[in-house]
Amino acid sequence: MKKVAWWTLTVCVWIIVFPVTAVTGVALMVSGVVAPIAGIVNLVARVLGFDLDIIQLGTIHPGPWLGLLLTVAVGILLVALGWLLWKATVTIHRWLMGIKPQRTRLSCSSCGSSLAMPMQLVR
């Protein structure tokens, strides 16, 4: 019965938890890298005389230097959150492997050879 419970838990984690933590973690890390790039592009465009207004806070358009500062801060925050979600994914996976039911080794008393058997068959 232990094996059925472990497999049920594992399937639920793989279907529900891992897509949320892994995909969101990777997406946040990528967004955290892209955000400062947008701030740099906005600053370079303003220095060259173009007004791109890539950076907005609702209806507020901060200046290029403040926009760069905000995008770097938001980028660091997004990468940190994404990294934490990825670490949660790895930790949950290691926990699942740690509670996995182990196979039991049976050994023959006459010849000494061993045979791996599932736990349900061992009495």
N, C-alpha and C positions, 0 to 999 in steps of 0.2 A: 504494500500500500504506500510505503514511503516513496517508491519510484514514481507512482502515478501522481502523487501530490507534487513532487519535484518537477515532473514534466508539465503538469498543468500550470504551475507557477512560472516556469521557464517560457512556455508559449505565451502566457499573458504578458510577461515582461517584454518579450521580443516583438509582440504585436502592438502593445500600447505604450510602454515606457521608453524603450530604445528609440523608436522613431521621433518621439518628442525631444528627448535629451540629446541624442546624437545629431539629428538634423538641425535643431535649433542652435545647438552649440557651434556647429560648423558655420551656419549662416551668420550668427552673431560675430564670430571671429573674422569672417570675410568682410562683413559690413564695417567692423572696426578698423580694418585696413583701408577700406575704400573711403571712409569719412574724412580722414586727414588729406587724402589725395584730392578730394573735392575742394577742401579749404585751400590747398596749394594752387589748384587750377584757378579758383576764384581770385586769389591774391595776384597771381601772375597776369591774369586777364585784366585786372584793375590797373596794374602797373603799366601794362601795354596800352591802356586807354579804352578797353572794352568794359562794358557793364553787364556781366553775366547774371548776377544775383542768384547764384546756385544755393547759397546758404540763407535759409529763412527760419525764423522762429514764429510760426503762425503768420501774422501780417507784418511782423517786424523784420527789417532787413539790416542786420548788423554790418558794420564796416568790414573791409577785407581782413584787417589785422585781428579784430575781435572775432570774426568768423573763423579765421584760422585757429585761434586759441580755443574756441568752442568745439570745432571739429576734432582737434587733437584730444581734448578732454573727453568728448563723447566716444572717440575711437578707442581710447584706453579703457573706458568703462565697458564698451561692447566686447572688446577682446577679453577682458577679465571675466565678464559674465559667460561668454562662450567657452572659455577655458574651464570655468567651474562646472558648467554643464557637461563638458567632455569628460572631466575628471569624475563626475557623478556616474556617467555611463560606464567608464572603466571600473569604478568601484563596485557598481551593481553587478557587472559581469563577473568580477573576481569573487564576489559574495556568492553568486549562483554556482560558480564552479567549486567553491569551498563547501557548500552544503549538499553537493551532488552525492547521491548514494554510491558507495564503492562496491566493487565486485569482491566476492569472497573467494579465496583460494582454498581448494580442497586438495588434500594430498592422500595418495594411496598408501595404506599401511604396509602392503607387501612389497611394492616396487619403489615407493618414494616419489613417484612422478606427481606433479601438481596439475590441477585442472581449474580454470577460472569458471565460476558459476555465478549466475545472478543471485541476489540475496533471497528472492522468493523461493528458490529451490533448496536452499540450505535449511536444515531442520535442527 
